[in-house]
């Protein structure tokens, strides 16, 4: 498969992954564009490896962690969600989901990457470990720490207690 065809088929998924890793739409698009630009130069070797998806996912994760380490991402303040939401209200469900993603975006980069790869990309520990360059045990501990952090922050955040 040539590069243009790959980007047409998988580009949107890479942008979504970039968005989830960075917690921001524009940063996610920039991250995916940066990784795809670097991949274009090496596309022959990447495609010959028979698993360009895994290669580019790992490149996105690594680029996201590098950006975080450089401090090139900043939290963006948002308005507080309304406390008067009906549990059956679609708007409240969307607001809750957005709040969860804001909480996920505040996790350390490796924990965020592990959670996104586990629960969004639905990858197993071995695949995540390979993508992150760590052991399966490290993946499990990163996910556990992230989930513990989210559990302590999620209930007060969704109830309006900040």
Order of alpha helices (4+ residues) and beta strands (2+ residues): alpha-alpha-alpha-alpha-alpha-alpha-alpha-alpha
